[in-house]
Amino acid sequence: MHVAIFIGSPRTSGNTATIATRLDEHLSKSGATCRTYYLYHHQIQPCIDCRRCKVDKQECIQKDGMSVLYKNMEWADVIIFGTPIYWFGPTAQTKLMIDRFRPYFVNKKLHGKRAALILPAGSGEGDCDITIEQFKRVFKALGVVLIDVLTLEAYDLGDAEEQIRKHDFVRDLAEKILQEEEV
Ligand SMILES: Cc1cc2nc3c(=O)[nH]c(=O)nc-3n(C[C@H](O)[C@H](O)[C@H](O)COP(=O)(O)O)c2cc1C
């Protein structure tokens, strides 16, 4: 199983990254191949609504940090999107990436892939509803199947780590991802 993990937090040791790293460990132990990308390390230009992806090769004509992200999204069987909640939504870098999904609405290259969300928020689940709904609608438009959503009340660096130590809820997500492949 190929798993691509996209981290939409600027904090490389933050809560999203902690959960993503643990998920990578669990999945890799079970034989999955995981690749992780930190969106803030990629120069992602905004979608400019040029509509060129609707014609010709049905690809984005902008050549930037999205190129490698596109390639690995297409490589993956399962795509993990992790973003902290910023003002009830995904981070700005995550939204830049989402807007650049537009070619996939036309070329259907993500159709049938499975996905999961990792959403830490200072206030926890209650502030994640808008983001969950946004991703659900994006996935529906692209034909992506949502496996699971992991929300977590976490604010400071180390909060996720501390909670994982008490109960490894990331293992539950990993098992769900692996189980569904067997169905
Ligand atoms: C600009 C900004 C806006 C935020 N807005 C929210 C919010 O609306 N609701 C919430 O629960 N937490 C909010 N937070 C807190 C983060 O979601 C929280 O600290 C999260 O654990 C950060 O994840 P990270 O460690 O992976 O970066 C906000 C943080 C920042 C920096």
The ligand as an SDF file (V2000), in Angstrom:
LIG
                    3D

 31 33  0  0  0  0  0  0  0  0999 V2000
   -3.6360   31.5280   13.3780 C   0  0  0  0  0  0  0  0  0  0  0  0
   -4.1490   30.4410   14.2820 C   0  0  0  0  0  0  0  0  0  0  0  0
   -5.5120   30.2360   14.3560 C   0  0  0  0  0  0  0  0  0  0  0  0
   -6.0100   29.2190   15.1630 C   0  0  0  0  0  0  0  0  0  0  0  0
   -7.3670   29.0170   15.1890 N   0  0  0  0  0  0  0  0  0  0  0  0
   -7.8720   28.0080   15.9380 C   0  0  0  0  0  0  0  0  0  0  0  0
   -9.2940   27.7620   15.9460 C   0  0  0  0  0  0  0  0  0  0  0  0
  -10.0760   28.3970   15.2450 O   0  0  0  0  0  0  0  0  0  0  0  0
   -9.7450   26.7750   16.7410 N   0  0  0  0  0  0  0  0  0  0  0  0
   -8.9220   26.0120   17.5140 C   0  0  0  0  0  0  0  0  0  0  0  0
   -9.3960   25.1110   18.2050 O   0  0  0  0  0  0  0  0  0  0  0  0
   -7.5760   26.2040   17.5090 N   0  0  0  0  0  0  0  0  0  0  0  0
   -7.0300   27.1870   16.7460 C   0  0  0  0  0  0  0  0  0  0  0  0
   -5.6630   27.3860   16.7150 N   0  0  0  0  0  0  0  0  0  0  0  0
   -4.7720   26.4870   17.5080 C   0  0  0  0  0  0  0  0  0  0  0  0
   -4.1680   25.3510   16.6850 C   0  0  0  0  0  0  0  0  0  0  0  0
   -5.1490   24.6380   15.9550 O   0  0  0  0  0  0  0  0  0  0  0  0
   -3.4250   24.3690   17.6060 C   0  0  0  0  0  0  0  0  0  0  0  0
   -2.4330   25.0530   18.3170 O   0  0  0  0  0  0  0  0  0  0  0  0
   -2.8400   23.1600   16.8970 C   0  0  0  0  0  0  0  0  0  0  0  0
   -2.4800   22.1710   17.8410 O   0  0  0  0  0  0  0  0  0  0  0  0
   -1.5850   23.5040   16.0970 C   0  0  0  0  0  0  0  0  0  0  0  0
   -1.1460   22.3540   15.4150 O   0  0  0  0  0  0  0  0  0  0  0  0
    0.4000   22.1000   15.0620 P   0  0  0  0  0  0  0  0  0  0  0  0
    1.0980   21.8970   16.3760 O   0  0  0  0  0  0  0  0  0  0  0  0
    0.4040   20.8940   14.2100 O   0  0  0  0  0  0  0  0  0  0  0  0
    0.8790   23.3100   14.3330 O   0  0  0  0  0  0  0  0  0  0  0  0
   -5.1310   28.4020   15.9160 C   0  0  0  0  0  0  0  0  0  0  0  0
   -3.7540   28.6230   15.8370 C   0  0  0  0  0  0  0  0  0  0  0  0
   -3.2570   29.6280   15.0220 C   0  0  0  0  0  0  0  0  0  0  0  0
   -1.7720   29.8430   14.9320 C   0  0  0  0  0  0  0  0  0  0  0  0
  1  2  1  0
  2  3  1  0
  2 30  2  0
  3  4  2  0
  4  5  1  0
  4 28  1  0
  5  6  2  0
  6  7  1  0
  6 13  1  0
  7  8  2  0
  7  9  1  0
  9 10  1  0
 10 11  2  0
 10 12  1  0
 12 13  2  0
 13 14  1  0
 14 15  1  0
 14 28  1  0
 15 16  1  0
 16 17  1  0
 16 18  1  0
 18 19  1  0
 18 20  1  0
 20 21  1  0
 20 22  1  0
 22 23  1  0
 23 24  1  0
 24 25  2  0
 24 26  1  0
 24 27  1  0
 28 29  2  0
 29 30  1  0
 30 31  1  0
M  END
$$$$
